[in-house]
Amino acid sequence: MYYYGYNTKIGKIYISADENSVLAISLNKPDYCEKETPLIKKAFQELDEYFSGKRKTFDLPLKLNGTEFQQKIWKELIKIPYGKTISYKELAKRAGNEKACRAAGMANNKNKIMIVIPCHRVVGSNGDLTGYAGGLKVKKQLLDLEAENSQN
């Protein structure tokens, strides 16, 4: 496993990958070997296009390590359109159990591939920004970026 860090509009992000798949995209520096591989470079190119408003979906091989429920939630997150938000209740409903709002929130929190798996697009029932591993400031920046570029 390798990682490489890049400066972006939201601060330094770290992309982690093995030979075949992106494993994580986060604001926290990993503990393993630093090396810019072709896949990591491709992932950053797609993220850079996202930050410049040119990319709305991603085409990266992902390795999702989690429980069956977490993986179901993460697959639902990927379906949330660029520039749109849904509530935790709606996320739980889409994953098959509308009463599992809290569990959906916890699965959302365990997402290791920020932006590409857009957990920032999930908000409270009243539309308020709630929890985000990168902090609410970053969540707001991402949502504002998408809102701005959705109108173009």
C-alpha positions in Angstrom: 0.0 0.0 0.0 1.1 3.5 -0.9 -0.1 7.0 -0.3 0.7 10.4 -1.7 -0.4 13.9 -0.5 -1.6 16.8 -2.6 -2.6 20.4 -1.8 -6.2 21.2 -2.7 -8.9 23.8 -2.2 -9.8 22.1 1.1 -6.3 21.6 2.3 -3.9 18.7 2.0 -5.5 15.4 1.0 -3.9 12.0 1.1 -4.8 9.3 -1.5 -4.0 5.7 -0.5 -3.9 2.8 -3.0 -2.6 -0.7 -3.6 -1.7 -1.9 -7.1 -5.3 -2.2 -8.2 -7.6 0.0 -6.1 -8.0 3.3 -4.3 -8.3 2.4 -0.6 -8.7 5.8 1.0 -8.9 9.5 0.4 -8.6 11.6 3.6 -7.3 14.6 5.3 -5.2 12.4 7.6 -1.7 11.3 6.7 -1.4 7.5 6.6 1.4 5.5 8.3 2.6 3.6 5.3 5.0 4.1 2.4 4.9 7.4 0.5 5.0 6.9 -3.3 3.1 8.5 -6.1 1.8 5.5 -8.2 0.0 5.8 -11.6 -3.3 5.0 -9.9 -2.8 7.6 -7.1 -1.9 10.2 -9.8 -5.0 9.3 -11.8 -7.1 9.6 -8.6 -5.7 13.1 -7.9 -6.3 14.1 -11.5 -9.9 13.2 -11.2 -10.1 15.0 -7.8 -8.4 18.1 -9.3 -11.0 18.1 -12.1 -13.8 17.8 -9.4 -12.3 20.8 -7.5 -12.2 22.9 -10.8 -15.9 22.0 -11.5 -15.1 19.9 -14.6 -15.9 16.4 -13.0 -19.1 15.4 -11.4 -18.6 11.6 -11.2 -15.5 9.5 -10.7 -14.1 6.5 -12.6 -11.7 4.9 -10.2 -11.4 1.3 -9.0 -12.3 1.3 -5.3 -11.7 -1.3 -2.6 -14.4 -1.0 0.1 -13.6 -2.8 3.3 -16.6 -2.8 5.7 -19.6 -4.8 6.9 -22.4 -5.7 4.4 -24.5 -2.8 5.8 -21.7 -0.3 5.5 -21.0 -1.3 1.9 -24.7 -1.0 1.1 -24.7 2.6 2.5 -21.5 3.5 0.6 -23.1 2.2 -2.6 -26.1 4.4 -1.9 -23.9 7.4 -1.3 -22.4 7.1 -4.7 -25.9 7.3 -6.2 -26.5 10.8 -4.7 -26.3 13.2 -7.6 -23.6 15.9 -7.7 -24.9 19.1 -6.1 -27.8 17.3 -4.2 -28.2 16.3 -0.6 -30.3 13.8 1.2 -31.0 13.2 4.9 -29.7 10.3 7.0 -33.3 9.0 7.2 -33.5 9.0 3.4 -30.1 7.3 3.2 -31.3 4.5 5.6 -34.5 4.1 3.6 -32.6 3.8 0.3 -30.4 1.1 2.0 -33.6 -0.8 2.9 -34.3 0.2 6.5 -35.6 3.7 7.1 -35.4 3.1 10.9 -31.7 2.6 10.7 -30.8 6.4 10.6 -28.2 6.1 13.3 -26.6 3.1 11.8 -26.6 4.8 8.4 -24.8 7.8 10.1 -22.2 5.5 11.6 -21.6 3.8 8.3 -21.3 7.2 6.7 -18.7 8.1 9.3 -16.7 4.9 8.4 -16.3 5.9 4.8 -12.6 6.1 4.0 -12.9 7.5 0.5 -14.1 11.0 0.9 -15.5 13.0 -2.0 -15.5 10.0 -4.4 -17.9 8.3 -2.0 -19.8 11.6 -1.3 -20.7 11.3 2.4 -20.6 15.1 2.5 -24.0 15.0 0.6 -25.8 13.7 3.7 -27.4 16.3 6.0 -29.7 16.4 8.9 -33.5 16.0 8.4 -33.9 19.8 8.7 -31.2 20.4 6.2 -28.5 21.4 8.8 -25.0 20.3 8.2 -24.1 17.5 10.7 -21.0 15.5 11.4 -18.3 15.1 8.8 -14.9 13.5 9.4 -13.1 16.4 7.7 -15.1 18.9 9.8 -18.2 20.9 9.0 -16.1 23.7 7.4 -14.8 21.2 4.7 -18.3 19.7 4.3 -19.7 23.2 3.6 -16.9 24.0 1.2 -17.6 20.8 -0.8 -21.4 21.4 -0.9 -20.8 25.1 -1.9 -18.4 24.0 -4.6 -21.0 21.6 -6.0 -23.9 24.1 -5.7 -21.8 26.7 -7.6 -20.8 24.2 -10.4 -24.3 22.7 -10.7 -25.5 26.0 -12.1 -22.9 26.0 -14.9 
